[in-house]
Amino acid sequence: MLAEAGFEVDERLIVSGDYSRAGGEAGAERLPAQATDLDAVFVASDLMAQGVPAVLQRAGKRVPQDIAVGGTTPPRRPPSLRH
């Protein structure tokens, strides 16, 4: 979708994880060392996002001063809407 909107996509910066805190850590460790100009990391779940700051801090980055970390977890449907 980003490319379709005219944004350049660097495929090296897209990593996969298993939606766990450890998955977030592992994904952050796989970010390329040459990606020194990152100012934000966005992950697919809030739980994964919890694992990212420790990895970034070990790499000398301050969170959130140097690099922001965000995630998204789909909102739960209220019990009244569940079937």
mmCIF file of the N, C-alpha and C atoms, coordinates in Angstrom:
data_MODEL
# 
_entry.id   MODEL 
# 
loop_
_atom_site.group_PDB 
_atom_site.id 
_atom_site.type_symbol 
_atom_site.label_atom_id 
_atom_site.label_alt_id 
_atom_site.label_comp_id 
_atom_site.label_asym_id 
_atom_site.label_entity_id 
_atom_site.label_seq_id 
_atom_site.pdbx_PDB_ins_code 
_atom_site.Cartn_x 
_atom_site.Cartn_y 
_atom_site.Cartn_z 
_atom_site.occupancy 
_atom_site.B_iso_or_equiv 
_atom_site.pdbx_formal_charge 
_atom_site.auth_seq_id 
_atom_site.auth_comp_id 
_atom_site.auth_asym_id 
_atom_site.auth_atom_id 
_atom_site.pdbx_PDB_model_num 
ATOM 1   N N  . MET A 1 1  ? 0.810   -1.189  0.000  1.00 0.00 ? 1  MET A N  1 
ATOM 2   C CA . MET A 1 1  ? 0.000   0.000   0.000  1.00 0.00 ? 1  MET A CA 1 
ATOM 3   C C  . MET A 1 1  ? 0.857   1.258   0.000  1.00 0.00 ? 1  MET A C  1 
ATOM 4   N N  . LEU A 1 2  ? 1.975   1.243   0.710  1.00 0.00 ? 2  LEU A N  1 
ATOM 5   C CA . LEU A 1 2  ? 2.824   2.426   0.729  1.00 0.00 ? 2  LEU A CA 1 
ATOM 6   C C  . LEU A 1 2  ? 3.358   2.741   -0.659 1.00 0.00 ? 2  LEU A C  1 
ATOM 7   N N  . ALA A 1 3  ? 3.847   1.709   -1.350 1.00 0.00 ? 3  ALA A N  1 
ATOM 8   C CA . ALA A 1 3  ? 4.386   1.915   -2.693 1.00 0.00 ? 3  ALA A CA 1 
ATOM 9   C C  . ALA A 1 3  ? 3.306   2.442   -3.630 1.00 0.00 ? 3  ALA A C  1 
ATOM 10  N N  . GLU A 1 4  ? 2.093   1.917   -3.498 1.00 0.00 ? 4  GLU A N  1 
ATOM 11  C CA . GLU A 1 4  ? 0.991   2.381   -4.341 1.00 0.00 ? 4  GLU A CA 1 
ATOM 12  C C  . GLU A 1 4  ? 0.672   3.851   -4.091 1.00 0.00 ? 4  GLU A C  1 
ATOM 13  N N  . ALA A 1 5  ? 0.965   4.328   -2.879 1.00 0.00 ? 5  ALA A N  1 
ATOM 14  C CA . ALA A 1 5  ? 0.710   5.726   -2.533 1.00 0.00 ? 5  ALA A CA 1 
ATOM 15  C C  . ALA A 1 5  ? 1.897   6.622   -2.877 1.00 0.00 ? 5  ALA A C  1 
ATOM 16  N N  . GLY A 1 6  ? 2.945   6.035   -3.483 1.00 0.00 ? 6  GLY A N  1 
ATOM 17  C CA . GLY A 1 6  ? 4.087   6.827   -3.906 1.00 0.00 ? 6  GLY A CA 1 
ATOM 18  C C  . GLY A 1 6  ? 5.228   6.896   -2.908 1.00 0.00 ? 6  GLY A C  1 
ATOM 19  N N  . PHE A 1 7  ? 5.150   6.122   -1.821 1.00 0.00 ? 7  PHE A N  1 
ATOM 20  C CA . PHE A 1 7  ? 6.226   6.104   -0.837 1.00 0.00 ? 7  PHE A CA 1 
ATOM 21  C C  . PHE A 1 7  ? 7.244   5.035   -1.206 1.00 0.00 ? 7  PHE A C  1 
ATOM 22  N N  . GLU A 1 8  ? 8.513   5.336   -0.993 1.00 0.00 ? 8  GLU A N  1 
ATOM 23  C CA . GLU A 1 8  ? 9.558   4.348   -1.227 1.00 0.00 ? 8  GLU A CA 1 
ATOM 24  C C  . GLU A 1 8  ? 9.567   3.359   -0.064 1.00 0.00 ? 8  GLU A C  1 
ATOM 25  N N  . VAL A 1 9  ? 9.607   2.077   -0.374 1.00 0.00 ? 9  VAL A N  1 
ATOM 26  C CA . VAL A 1 9  ? 9.591   1.033   0.649  1.00 0.00 ? 9  VAL A CA 1 
ATOM 27  C C  . VAL A 1 9  ? 10.934  0.316   0.640  1.00 0.00 ? 9  VAL A C  1 
ATOM 28  N N  . ASP A 1 10 ? 11.602  0.300   1.785  1.00 0.00 ? 10 ASP A N  1 
ATOM 29  C CA . ASP A 1 10 ? 12.863  -0.423  1.933  1.00 0.00 ? 10 ASP A CA 1 
ATOM 30  C C  . ASP A 1 10 ? 12.535  -1.779  2.555  1.00 0.00 ? 10 ASP A C  1 
ATOM 31  N N  . GLU A 1 11 ? 12.510  -2.809  1.749  1.00 0.00 ? 11 GLU A N  1 
ATOM 32  C CA . GLU A 1 11 ? 12.114  -4.142  2.196  1.00 0.00 ? 11 GLU A CA 1 
ATOM 33  C C  . GLU A 1 11 ? 13.004  -4.686  3.316  1.00 0.00 ? 11 GLU A C  1 
ATOM 34  N N  . ARG A 1 12 ? 14.236  -4.179  3.442  1.00 0.00 ? 12 ARG A N  1 
ATOM 35  C CA . ARG A 1 12 ? 15.125  -4.636  4.516  1.00 0.00 ? 12 ARG A CA 1 
ATOM 36  C C  . ARG A 1 12 ? 14.583  -4.262  5.887  1.00 0.00 ? 12 ARG A C  1 
ATOM 37  N N  . LEU A 1 13 ? 13.712  -3.259  5.925  1.00 0.00 ? 13 LEU A N  1 
ATOM 38  C CA . LEU A 1 13 ? 13.191  -2.773  7.197  1.00 0.00 ? 13 LEU A CA 1 
ATOM 39  C C  . LEU A 1 13 ? 11.887  -3.445  7.598  1.00 0.00 ? 13 LEU A C  1 
ATOM 40  N N  . ILE A 1 14 ? 11.431  -4.399  6.805  1.00 0.00 ? 14 ILE A N  1 
ATOM 41  C CA . ILE A 1 14 ? 10.209  -5.132  7.126  1.00 0.00 ? 14 ILE A CA 1 
ATOM 42  C C  . ILE A 1 14 ? 10.610  -6.513  7.621  1.00 0.00 ? 14 ILE A C  1 
ATOM 43  N N  . VAL A 1 15 ? 10.342  -6.780  8.897  1.00 0.00 ? 15 VAL A N  1 
ATOM 44  C CA . VAL A 1 15 ? 10.693  -8.071  9.486  1.00 0.00 ? 15 VAL A CA 1 
ATOM 45  C C  . VAL A 1 15 ? 9.439   -8.695  10.095 1.00 0.00 ? 15 VAL A C  1 
ATOM 46  N N  . SER A 1 16 ? 9.450   -10.000 10.233 1.00 0.00 ? 16 SER A N  1 
ATOM 47  C CA . SER A 1 16 ? 8.298   -10.726 10.766 1.00 0.00 ? 16 SER A CA 1 
ATOM 48  C C  . SER A 1 16 ? 8.561   -11.184 12.188 1.00 0.00 ? 16 SER A C  1 
ATOM 49  N N  . GLY A 1 17 ? 7.483   -11.405 12.917 1.00 0.00 ? 17 GLY A N  1 
ATOM 50  C CA . GLY A 1 17 ? 7.587   -11.907 14.279 1.00 0.00 ? 17 GLY A CA 1 
ATOM 51  C C  . GLY A 1 17 ? 6.375   -12.752 14.608 1.00 0.00 ? 17 GLY A C  1 
ATOM 52  N N  . ASP A 1 18 ? 6.333   -13.246 15.835 1.00 0.00 ? 18 ASP A N  1 
ATOM 53  C CA . ASP A 1 18 ? 5.253   -14.157 16.208 1.00 0.00 ? 18 ASP A CA 1 
ATOM 54  C C  . ASP A 1 18 ? 4.241   -13.532 17.170 1.00 0.00 ? 18 ASP A C  1 
ATOM 55  N N  . TYR A 1 19 ? 4.127   -12.221 17.172 1.00 0.00 ? 19 TYR A N  1 
ATOM 56  C CA . TYR A 1 19 ? 3.136   -11.504 17.979 1.00 0.00 ? 19 TYR A CA 1 
ATOM 57  C C  . TYR A 1 19 ? 3.337   -11.695 19.476 1.00 0.00 ? 19 TYR A C  1 
ATOM 58  N N  . SER A 1 20 ? 4.593   -11.904 19.890 1.00 0.00 ? 20 SER A N  1 
ATOM 59  C CA . SER A 1 20 ? 4.920   -12.003 21.308 1.00 0.00 ? 20 SER A CA 1 
ATOM 60  C C  . SER A 1 20 ? 5.974   -10.942 21.633 1.00 0.00 ? 20 SER A C  1 
ATOM 61  N N  . ARG A 1 21 ? 6.213   -10.736 22.909 1.00 0.00 ? 21 ARG A N  1 
ATOM 62  C CA . ARG A 1 21 ? 7.268   -9.800  23.324 1.00 0.00 ? 21 ARG A CA 1 
ATOM 63  C C  . ARG A 1 21 ? 8.616   -10.264 22.765 1.00 0.00 ? 21 ARG A C  1 
ATOM 64  N N  . ALA A 1 22 ? 8.882   -11.571 22.869 1.00 0.00 ? 22 ALA A N  1 
ATOM 65  C CA . ALA A 1 22 ? 10.135  -12.120 22.335 1.00 0.00 ? 22 ALA A CA 1 
ATOM 66  C C  . ALA A 1 22 ? 10.208  -11.934 20.821 1.00 0.00 ? 22 ALA A C  1 
ATOM 67  N N  . GLY A 1 23 ? 9.059   -12.034 20.145 1.00 0.00 ? 23 GLY A N  1 
ATOM 68  C CA . GLY A 1 23 ? 9.028   -11.803 18.705 1.00 0.00 ? 23 GLY A CA 1 
ATOM 69  C C  . GLY A 1 23 ? 9.389   -10.372 18.355 1.00 0.00 ? 23 GLY A C  1 
ATOM 70  N N  . GLY A 1 24 ? 8.964   -9.429  19.188 1.00 0.00 ? 24 GLY A N  1 
ATOM 71  C CA . GLY A 1 24 ? 9.333   -8.030  18.981 1.00 0.00 ? 24 GLY A CA 1 
ATOM 72  C C  . GLY A 1 24 ? 10.821  -7.811  19.169 1.00 0.00 ? 24 GLY A C  1 
ATOM 73  N N  . GLU A 1 25 ? 11.388  -8.457  20.187 1.00 0.00 ? 25 GLU A N  1 
ATOM 74  C CA . GLU A 1 25 ? 12.833  -8.361  20.412 1.00 0.00 ? 25 GLU A CA 1 
ATOM 75  C C  . GLU A 1 25 ? 13.597  -8.933  19.226 1.00 0.00 ? 25 GLU A C  1 
ATOM 76  N N  . ALA A 1 26 ? 13.194  -10.119 18.790 1.00 0.00 ? 26 ALA A N  1 
ATOM 77  C CA . ALA A 1 26 ? 13.883  -10.772 17.671 1.00 0.00 ? 26 ALA A CA 1 
ATOM 78  C C  . ALA A 1 26 ? 13.775  -9.935  16.401 1.00 0.00 ? 26 ALA A C  1 
ATOM 79  N N  . GLY A 1 27 ? 12.608  -9.368  16.163 1.00 0.00 ? 27 GLY A N  1 
ATOM 80  C CA . GLY A 1 27 ? 12.435  -8.529  14.982 1.00 0.00 ? 27 GLY A CA 1 
ATOM 81  C C  . GLY A 1 27 ? 13.315  -7.295  15.029 1.00 0.00 ? 27 GLY A C  1 
ATOM 82  N N  . ALA A 1 28 ? 13.385  -6.655  16.190 1.00 0.00 ? 28 ALA A N  1 
ATOM 83  C CA . ALA A 1 28 ? 14.221  -5.459  16.333 1.00 0.00 ? 28 ALA A CA 1 
ATOM 84  C C  . ALA A 1 28 ? 15.691  -5.797  16.130 1.00 0.00 ? 28 ALA A C  1 
ATOM 85  N N  . GLU A 1 29 ? 16.104  -6.970  16.571 1.00 0.00 ? 29 GLU A N  1 
ATOM 86  C CA . GLU A 1 29 ? 17.499  -7.381  16.386 1.00 0.00 ? 29 GLU A CA 1 
ATOM 87  C C  . GLU A 1 29 ? 17.823  -7.640  14.923 1.00 0.00 ? 29 GLU A C  1 
ATOM 88  N N  . ARG A 1 30 ? 16.808  -7.951  14.117 1.00 0.00 ? 30 ARG A N  1 
ATOM 89  C CA . ARG A 1 30 ? 17.036  -8.209  12.692 1.00 0.00 ? 30 ARG A CA 1 
ATOM 90  C C  . ARG A 1 30 ? 17.020  -6.943  11.847 1.00 0.00 ? 30 ARG A C  1 
ATOM 91  N N  . LEU A 1 31 ? 16.704  -5.797  12.455 1.00 0.00 ? 31 LEU A N  1 
ATOM 92  C CA . LEU A 1 31 ? 16.785  -4.557  11.692 1.00 0.00 ? 31 LEU A CA 1 
ATOM 93  C C  . LEU A 1 31 ? 18.238  -4.343  11.282 1.00 0.00 ? 31 LEU A C  1 
ATOM 94  N N  . PRO A 1 32 ? 18.472  -3.919  10.061 1.00 0.00 ? 32 PRO A N  1 
ATOM 95  C CA . PRO A 1 32 ? 19.857  -3.781  9.606  1.00 0.00 ? 32 PRO A CA 1 
ATOM 96  C C  . PRO A 1 32 ? 20.621  -2.710  10.377 1.00 0.00 ? 32 PRO A C  1 
ATOM 97  N N  . ALA A 1 33 ? 21.868  -3.012  10.687 1.00 0.00 ? 33 ALA A N  1 
ATOM 98  C CA . ALA A 1 33 ? 22.713  -2.085  11.443 1.00 0.00 ? 33 ALA A CA 1 
ATOM 99  C C  . ALA A 1 33 ? 22.906  -0.769  10.693 1.00 0.00 ? 33 ALA A C  1 
ATOM 100 N N  . GLN A 1 34 ? 22.846  -0.804  9.372  1.00 0.00 ? 34 GLN A N  1 
ATOM 101 C CA . GLN A 1 34 ? 23.058  0.414   8.600  1.00 0.00 ? 34 GLN A CA 1 
ATOM 102 C C  . GLN A 1 34 ? 21.835  1.333   8.593  1.00 0.00 ? 34 GLN A C  1 
ATOM 103 N N  . ALA A 1 35 ? 20.743  0.912   9.214  1.00 0.00 ? 35 ALA A N  1 
ATOM 104 C CA . ALA A 1 35 ? 19.532  1.741   9.267  1.00 0.00 ? 35 ALA A CA 1 
ATOM 105 C C  . ALA A 1 35 ? 19.631  2.697   10.453 1.00 0.00 ? 35 ALA A C  1 
ATOM 106 N N  . THR A 1 36 ? 20.645  3.535   10.435 1.00 0.00 ? 36 THR A N  1 
ATOM 107 C CA . THR A 1 36 ? 20.913  4.428   11.564 1.00 0.00 ? 36 THR A CA 1 
ATOM 108 C C  . THR A 1 36 ? 20.014  5.656   11.583 1.00 0.00 ? 36 THR A C  1 
ATOM 109 N N  . ASP A 1 37 ? 19.278  5.901   10.506 1.00 0.00 ? 37 ASP A N  1 
ATOM 110 C CA . ASP A 1 37 ? 18.445  7.098   10.452 1.00 0.00 ? 37 ASP A CA 1 
ATOM 111 C C  . ASP A 1 37 ? 16.989  6.836   10.833 1.00 0.00 ? 37 ASP A C  1 
ATOM 112 N N  . LEU A 1 38 ? 16.687  5.669   11.375 1.00 0.00 ? 38 LEU A N  1 
ATOM 113 C CA . LEU A 1 38 ? 15.316  5.379   11.800 1.00 0.00 ? 38 LEU A CA 1 
ATOM 114 C C  . LEU A 1 38 ? 14.908  6.338   12.909 1.00 0.00 ? 38 LEU A C  1 
ATOM 115 N N  . ASP A 1 39 ? 13.684  6.838   12.831 1.00 0.00 ? 39 ASP A N  1 
ATOM 116 C CA . ASP A 1 39 ? 13.186  7.657   13.930 1.00 0.00 ? 39 ASP A CA 1 
ATOM 117 C C  . ASP A 1 39 ? 11.940  7.048   14.556 1.00 0.00 ? 39 ASP A C  1 
ATOM 118 N N  . ALA A 1 40 ? 11.485  5.908   14.004 1.00 0.00 ? 40 ALA A N  1 
ATOM 119 C CA . ALA A 1 40 ? 10.331  5.221   14.575 1.00 0.00 ? 40 ALA A CA 1 
ATOM 120 C C  . ALA A 1 40 ? 10.328  3.762   14.136 1.00 0.00 ? 40 ALA A C  1 
ATOM 121 N N  . VAL A 1 41 ? 9.778   2.917   14.999 1.00 0.00 ? 41 VAL A N  1 
ATOM 122 C CA . VAL A 1 41 ? 9.555   1.508   14.683 1.00 0.00 ? 41 VAL A CA 1 
ATOM 123 C C  . VAL A 1 41 ? 8.089   1.241   14.976 1.00 0.00 ? 41 VAL A C  1 
ATOM 124 N N  . PHE A 1 42 ? 7.392   0.688   14.002 1.00 0.00 ? 42 PHE A N  1 
ATOM 125 C CA . PHE A 1 42 ? 5.985   0.347   14.179 1.00 0.00 ? 42 PHE A CA 1 
ATOM 126 C C  . PHE A 1 42 ? 5.851   -1.157  14.053 1.00 0.00 ? 42 PHE A C  1 
ATOM 127 N N  . VAL A 1 43 ? 5.204   -1.774  15.028 1.00 0.00 ? 43 VAL A N  1 
ATOM 128 C CA . VAL A 1 43 ? 5.055   -3.228  15.020 1.00 0.00 ? 43 VAL A CA 1 
ATOM 129 C C  . VAL A 1 43 ? 3.577   -3.599  15.008 1.00 0.00 ? 43 VAL A C  1 
ATOM 130 N N  . ALA A 1 44 ? 3.310   -4.855  14.684 1.00 0.00 ? 44 ALA A N  1 
ATOM 131 C CA . ALA A 1 44 ? 1.942   -5.303  14.439 1.00 0.00 ? 44 ALA A CA 1 
ATOM 132 C C  . ALA A 1 44 ? 1.120   -5.549  15.694 1.00 0.00 ? 44 ALA A C  1 
ATOM 133 N N  . SER A 1 45 ? 1.737   -5.515  16.870 1.00 0.00 ? 45 SER A N  1 
ATOM 134 C CA . SER A 1 45 ? 0.942   -5.697  18.087 1.00 0.00 ? 45 SER A CA 1 
ATOM 135 C C  . SER A 1 45 ? 1.599   -4.957  19.243 1.00 0.00 ? 45 SER A C  1 
ATOM 136 N N  . ASP A 1 46 ? 0.783   -4.581  20.207 1.00 0.00 ? 46 ASP A N  1 
ATOM 137 C CA . ASP A 1 46 ? 1.305   -3.906  21.394 1.00 0.00 ? 46 ASP A CA 1 
ATOM 138 C C  . ASP A 1 46 ? 2.255   -4.813  22.164 1.00 0.00 ? 46 ASP A C  1 
ATOM 139 N N  . LEU A 1 47 ? 1.963   -6.109  22.201 1.00 0.00 ? 47 LEU A N  1 
ATOM 140 C CA . LEU A 1 47 ? 2.824   -7.045  22.920 1.00 0.00 ? 47 LEU A CA 1 
ATOM 141 C C  . LEU A 1 47 ? 4.206   -7.104  22.276 1.00 0.00 ? 47 LEU A C  1 
ATOM 142 N N  . MET A 1 48 ? 4.263   -7.138  20.957 1.00 0.00 ? 48 MET A N  1 
ATOM 143 C CA . MET A 1 48 ? 5.558   -7.116  20.272 1.00 0.00 ? 48 MET A CA 1 
ATOM 144 C C  . MET A 1 48 ? 6.293   -5.811  20.563 1.00 0.00 ? 48 MET A C  1 
ATOM 145 N N  . ALA A 1 49 ? 5.555   -4.706  20.607 1.00 0.00 ? 49 ALA A N  1 
ATOM 146 C CA . ALA A 1 49 ? 6.171   -3.396  20.851 1.00 0.00 ? 49 ALA A CA 1 
ATOM 147 C C  . ALA A 1 49 ? 6.874   -3.355  22.200 1.00 0.00 ? 49 ALA A C  1 
ATOM 148 N N  . GLN A 1 50 ? 6.401   -4.125  23.167 1.00 0.00 ? 50 GLN A N  1 
ATOM 149 C CA . GLN A 1 50 ? 7.034   -4.146  24.490 1.00 0.00 ? 50 GLN A CA 1 
ATOM 150 C C  . GLN A 1 50 ? 8.449   -4.705  24.439 1.00 0.00 ? 50 GLN A C  1 
ATOM 151 N N  . GLY A 1 51 ? 8.751   -5.539  23.454 1.00 0.00 ? 51 GLY A N  1 
ATOM 152 C CA . GLY A 1 51 ? 10.076  -6.131  23.359 1.00 0.00 ? 51 GLY A CA 1 
ATOM 153 C C  . GLY A 1 51 ? 11.099  -5.286  22.627 1.00 0.00 ? 51 GLY A C  1 
ATOM 154 N N  . VAL A 1 52 ? 10.661  -4.279  21.911 1.00 0.00 ? 52 VAL A N  1 
ATOM 155 C CA . VAL A 1 52 ? 11.558  -3.502  21.054 1.00 0.00 ? 52 VAL A CA 1 
ATOM 156 C C  . VAL A 1 52 ? 12.472  -2.537  21.818 1.00 0.00 ? 52 VAL A C  1 
ATOM 157 N N  . PRO A 1 53 ? 11.992  -1.790  22.824 1.00 0.00 ? 53 PRO A N  1 
ATOM 158 C CA . PRO A 1 53 ? 12.854  -0.789  23.463 1.00 0.00 ? 53 PRO A CA 1 
ATOM 159 C C  . PRO A 1 53 ? 14.161  -1.329  24.034 1.00 0.00 ? 53 PRO A C  1 
ATOM 160 N N  . ALA A 1 54 ? 14.146  -2.485  24.653 1.00 0.00 ? 54 ALA A N  1 
ATOM 161 C CA . ALA A 1 54 ? 15.380  -3.024  25.241 1.00 0.00 ? 54 ALA A CA 1 
ATOM 162 C C  . ALA A 1 54 ? 16.445  -3.244  24.172 1.00 0.00 ? 54 ALA A C  1 
ATOM 163 N N  . VAL A 1 55 ? 16.036  -3.742  23.018 1.00 0.00 ? 55 VAL A N  1 
ATOM 164 C CA . VAL A 1 55 ? 16.983  -3.976  21.923 1.00 0.00 ? 55 VAL A CA 1 
ATOM 165 C C  . VAL A 1 55 ? 17.540  -2.643  21.424 1.00 0.00 ? 55 VAL A C  1 
ATOM 166 N N  . LEU A 1 56 ? 16.667  -1.661  21.257 1.00 0.00 ? 56 LEU A N  1 
ATOM 167 C CA . LEU A 1 56 ? 17.119  -0.355  20.780 1.00 0.00 ? 56 LEU A CA 1 
ATOM 168 C C  . LEU A 1 56 ? 18.050  0.306   21.789 1.00 0.00 ? 56 LEU A C  1 
ATOM 169 N N  . GLN A 1 57 ? 17.733  0.171   23.071 1.00 0.00 ? 57 GLN A N  1 
ATOM 170 C CA . GLN A 1 57 ? 18.583  0.767   24.105 1.00 0.00 ? 57 GLN A CA 1 
ATOM 171 C C  . GLN A 1 57 ? 19.957  0.108   24.139 1.00 0.00 ? 57 GLN A C  1 
ATOM 172 N N  . ARG A 1 58 ? 20.021  -1.204  23.932 1.00 0.00 ? 58 ARG A N  1 
ATOM 173 C CA . ARG A 1 58 ? 21.326  -1.881  23.867 1.00 0.00 ? 58 ARG A CA 1 
ATOM 174 C C  . ARG A 1 58 ? 22.145  -1.375  22.684 1.00 0.00 ? 58 ARG A C  1 
ATOM 175 N N  . ALA A 1 59 ? 21.452  -0.897  21.651 1.00 0.00 ? 59 ALA A N  1 
ATOM 176 C CA . ALA A 1 59 ? 22.127  -0.358  20.467 1.00 0.00 ? 59 ALA A CA 1 
ATOM 177 C C  . ALA A 1 59 ? 22.462  1.126   20.631 1.00 0.00 ? 59 ALA A C  1 
ATOM 178 N N  . GLY A 1 60 ? 22.213  1.666   21.829 1.00 0.00 ? 60 GLY A N  1 
ATOM 179 C CA . GLY A 1 60 ? 22.566  3.051   22.105 1.00 0.00 ? 60 GLY A CA 1 
ATOM 180 C C  . GLY A 1 60 ? 21.491  4.069   21.780 1.00 0.00 ? 60 GLY A C  1 
ATOM 181 N N  . LYS A 1 61 ? 20.283  3.616   21.474 1.00 0.00 ? 61 LYS A N  1 
ATOM 182 C CA . LYS A 1 61 ? 19.178  4.525   21.168 1.00 0.00 ? 61 LYS A CA 1 
ATOM 183 C C  . LYS A 1 61 ? 18.376  4.812   22.427 1.00 0.00 ? 61 LYS A C  1 
ATOM 184 N N  . ARG A 1 62 ? 17.902  6.053   22.545 1.00 0.00 ? 62 ARG A N  1 
ATOM 185 C CA . ARG A 1 62 ? 17.018  6.422   23.648 1.00 0.00 ? 62 ARG A CA 1 
ATOM 186 C C  . ARG A 1 62 ? 15.586  6.397   23.137 1.00 0.00 ? 62 ARG A C  1 
ATOM 187 N N  . VAL A 1 63 ? 14.731  5.691   23.863 1.00 0.00 ? 63 VAL A N  1 
ATOM 188 C CA . VAL A 1 63 ? 13.312  5.592   23.502 1.00 0.00 ? 63 VAL A CA 1 
ATOM 189 C C  . VAL A 1 63 ? 12.538  6.432   24.509 1.00 0.00 ? 63 VAL A C  1 
ATOM 190 N N  . PRO A 1 64 ? 11.786  7.411   24.122 1.00 0.00 ? 64 PRO A N  1 
ATOM 191 C CA . PRO A 1 64 ? 11.382  7.833   22.787 1.00 0.00 ? 64 PRO A CA 1 
ATOM 192 C C  . PRO A 1 64 ? 12.175  9.007   22.231 1.00 0.00 ? 64 PRO A C  1 
ATOM 193 N N  . GLN A 1 65 ? 13.206  9.485   22.926 1.00 0.00 ? 65 GLN A N  1 
ATOM 194 C CA . GLN A 1 65 ? 13.912  10.684  22.475 1.00 0.00 ? 65 GLN A CA 1 
ATOM 195 C C  . GLN A 1 65 ? 14.536  10.514  21.087 1.00 0.00 ? 65 GLN A C  1 
ATOM 196 N N  . ASP A 1 66 ? 15.199  9.376   20.842 1.00 0.00 ? 66 ASP A N  1 
ATOM 197 C CA . ASP A 1 66 ? 15.860  9.141   19.558 1.00 0.00 ? 66 ASP A CA 1 
ATOM 198 C C  . ASP A 1 66 ? 14.967  8.398   18.574 1.00 0.00 ? 66 ASP A C  1 
ATOM 199 N N  . ILE A 1 67 ? 14.181  7.489   19.100 1.00 0.00 ? 67 ILE A N  1 
ATOM 200 C CA . ILE A 1 67 ? 13.369  6.637   18.235 1.00 0.00 ? 67 ILE A CA 1 
ATOM 201 C C  . ILE A 1 67 ? 12.073  6.274   18.958 1.00 0.00 ? 67 ILE A C  1 
ATOM 202 N N  . ALA A 1 68 ? 10.967  6.439   18.273 1.00 0.00 ? 68 ALA A N  1 
ATOM 203 C CA . ALA A 1 68 ? 9.654   6.115   18.838 1.00 0.00 ? 68 ALA A CA 1 
ATOM 204 C C  . ALA A 1 68 ? 9.316   4.660   18.534 1.00 0.00 ? 68 ALA A C  1 
ATOM 205 N N  . VAL A 1 69 ? 8.542   4.050   19.415 1.00 0.00 ? 69 VAL A N  1 
ATOM 206 C CA . VAL A 1 69 ? 8.095   2.673   19.217 1.00 0.00 ? 69 VAL A CA 1 
ATOM 207 C C  . VAL A 1 69 ? 6.583   2.655   19.377 1.00 0.00 ? 69 VAL A C  1 
ATOM 208 N N  . GLY A 1 70 ? 5.909   2.055   18.419 1.00 0.00 ? 70 GLY A N  1 
ATOM 209 C CA . GLY A 1 70 ? 4.456   1.966   18.495 1.00 0.00 ? 70 GLY A CA 1 
ATOM 210 C C  . GLY A 1 70 ? 3.964   0.635   17.976 1.00 0.00 ? 70 GLY A C  1 
ATOM 211 N N  . GLY A 1 71 ? 2.812   0.259   18.444 1.00 0.00 ? 71 GLY A N  1 
ATOM 212 C CA . GLY A 1 71 ? 2.191   -0.980  17.990 1.00 0.00 ? 71 GLY A CA 1 
ATOM 213 C C  . GLY A 1 71 ? 0.698   -0.798  17.950 1.00 0.00 ? 71 GLY A C  1 
ATOM 214 N N  . THR A 1 72 ? 0.041   -1.763  17.406 1.00 0.00 ? 72 THR A N  1 
ATOM 215 C CA . THR A 1 72 ? -1.411  -1.700  17.361 1.00 0.00 ? 72 THR A CA 1 
ATOM 216 C C  . THR A 1 72 ? -1.984  -3.081  17.594 1.00 0.00 ? 72 THR A C  1 
ATOM 217 N N  . THR A 1 73 ? -2.935  -3.130  18.440 1.00 0.00 ? 73 THR A N  1 
ATOM 218 C CA . THR A 1 73 ? -3.676  -4.358  18.662 1.00 0.00 ? 73 THR A CA 1 
ATOM 219 C C  . THR A 1 73 ? -5.121  -4.038  18.341 1.00 0.00 ? 73 THR A C  1 
ATOM 220 N N  . PRO A 1 74 ? -5.726  -4.818  17.473 1.00 0.00 ? 74 PRO A N  1 
ATOM 221 C CA . PRO A 1 74 ? -7.115  -4.517  17.127 1.00 0.00 ? 74 PRO A CA 1 
ATOM 222 C C  . PRO A 1 74 ? -7.981  -4.452  18.379 1.00 0.00 ? 74 PRO A C  1 
ATOM 223 N N  . PRO A 1 75 ? -8.873  -3.483  18.440 1.00 0.00 ? 75 PRO A N  1 
ATOM 224 C CA . PRO A 1 75 ? -9.742  -3.394  19.614 1.00 0.00 ? 75 PRO A CA 1 
ATOM 225 C C  . PRO A 1 75 ? -10.635 -4.621  19.715 1.00 0.00 ? 75 PRO A C  1 
ATOM 226 N N  . ARG A 1 76 ? -10.895 -5.014  20.936 1.00 0.00 ? 76 ARG A N  1 
ATOM 227 C CA . ARG A 1 76 ? -11.797 -6.146  21.153 1.00 0.00 ? 76 ARG A CA 1 
ATOM 228 C C  . ARG A 1 76 ? -13.229 -5.690  20.966 1.00 0.00 ? 76 ARG A C  1 
ATOM 229 N N  . ARG A 1 77 ? -14.016 -6.589  20.443 1.00 0.00 ? 77 ARG A N  1 
ATOM 230 C CA . ARG A 1 77 ? -15.436 -6.274  20.317 1.00 0.00 ? 77 ARG A CA 1 
ATOM 231 C C  . ARG A 1 77 ? -16.086 -6.409  21.686 1.00 0.00 ? 77 ARG A C  1 
ATOM 232 N N  . PRO A 1 78 ? -16.989 -5.515  22.004 1.00 0.00 ? 78 PRO A N  1 
ATOM 233 C CA . PRO A 1 78 ? -17.696 -5.639  23.283 1.00 0.00 ? 78 PRO A CA 1 
ATOM 234 C C  . PRO A 1 78 ? -18.432 -6.971  23.351 1.00 0.00 ? 78 PRO A C  1 
ATOM 235 N N  . PRO A 1 79 ? -18.576 -7.533  24.553 1.00 0.00 ? 79 PRO A N  1 
ATOM 236 C CA . PRO A 1 79 ? -19.263 -8.823  24.692 1.00 0.00 ? 79 PRO A CA 1 
ATOM 237 C C  . PRO A 1 79 ? -20.634 -8.843  24.030 1.00 0.00 ? 79 PRO A C  1 
ATOM 238 N N  . SER A 1 80 ? -21.317 -7.707  24.011 1.00 0.00 ? 80 SER A N  1 
ATOM 239 C CA . SER A 1 80 ? -22.660 -7.673  23.427 1.00 0.00 ? 80 SER A CA 1 
ATOM 240 C C  . SER A 1 80 ? -22.639 -7.907  21.916 1.00 0.00 ? 80 SER A C  1 
ATOM 241 N N  . LEU A 1 81 ? -21.472 -7.731  21.262 1.00 0.00 ? 81 LEU A N  1 
ATOM 242 C CA . LEU A 1 81 ? -21.377 -7.926  19.817 1.00 0.00 ? 81 LEU A CA 1 
ATOM 243 C C  . LEU A 1 81 ? -20.785 -9.275  19.438 1.00 0.00 ? 81 LEU A C  1 
ATOM 244 N N  . ARG A 1 82 ? -20.349 -10.052 20.422 1.00 0.00 ? 82 ARG A N  1 
ATOM 245 C CA . ARG A 1 82 ? -19.776 -11.369 20.135 1.00 0.00 ? 82 ARG A CA 1 
ATOM 246 C C  . ARG A 1 82 ? -20.884 -12.387 19.948 1.00 0.00 ? 82 ARG A C  1 
ATOM 247 N N  . HIS A 1 83 ? -20.642 -13.341 19.094 1.00 0.00 ? 83 HIS A N  1 
ATOM 248 C CA . HIS A 1 83 ? -21.645 -14.390 18.852 1.00 0.00 ? 83 HIS A CA 1 
ATOM 249 C C  . HIS A 1 83 ? -21.142 -15.702 19.357 1.00 0.00 ? 83 HIS A C  1 
# 
